[in-house]
Amino acid sequence: GGRFRDVYRAGFLVQSGENSPTEFYREIDPELYFDIISCQFSLHYMFGSNQSVQNLFTNLTKKLVDQGLIICTIPDSNVIVKRFRKHGKKIIDGDYIVGNKYYSMKMAELNFPPNKIYGLKYLFYLEDAVGLKVQNGEEEPTITYVPEYLIEFQNFVKVAKDYGLEIVEERNFLDFYKENRE
């Protein structure tokens, strides 16, 4: 007896999901649709403006088959804000900063308008991954931060619903990892 083997095709699209749909899909076969779209730790870069969020969700849903899945991981905005409120220190330029020798985050304001979907900016640095740290002799190192945006989950659900998406499962990443790491 032979073995039955399913064949799956995967592709990787390297561009910003906040690009206009015309630009985003320019080099994709118009007949191609997706069963699964995976966006891991990237959506929070695209919540800077209303137009960016609209483009993102249009791009995510435009070529998704009926009953298709979008699997995404976003930073937990509640954890980030709690960390700032508990450990954040106000620095000379008026921003709040929190972190350790491996990461740091800066934020200008710790109070947020309710139901604001986009533009909740913070700056992030992670050793050897996000941003840049340059040691200037014996002085404090200079850190170049990358702008990221808080995504409050209830607002994410609301926008997803506007685009015909339904949240099938919501999990804390660390809990999910601990349960499934083996």
C-alpha positions, 0 to 999 in steps of 0.5 A: 500500500501507498501512503496518501500525502497532502500537498500544501503550498506556502508563500511568504509576502514581505511587505507592510500590511498597511500598504494600499490594497492595490500596492499590497496585491500588485504581484500576487496572482489574482486567482490566488486565495488563502486558507490561512494567513499568519501574522506573528508579532507584526500587526502592532506596527500597523495601528498608527492611523485609521488608514493603516488599520483599514488597509491592514484589514482589507489586505487580510480579508480580501483574498481569504477564503470563506472559513479561512483563518488568520492566526496572529500574535499581538503584544498584550496592551494590558501587560505593557500599560501595567508595566509602565504604570508600576515600574515606569520612571519619568525621564528628562524629556517627559516620557516614561521609560521602563525596561532592563538591560535587554529591552526598554520601552518609552511612552509619552502618556499613561492615560488613554482615551477609551475606545481609541483604536489606533495611534496609541504609540510607544517606543520599543527596543529589544536587544539584538532584535528590535531597534539599535543600541550604540555604546558611546565609550563610557557614556550611557549607550544611545538607543534607537527605538522603533515605534509600535502601537498598543492594540486593545483587544476589545477594539481589535475584536470590534475592527475584526468584526467590521471586516467579517472576521470572528475571533475563534480563540483568544489566548495569552501567548505565554500560557499557550507556549507553556501548555504546548512547548513539548 
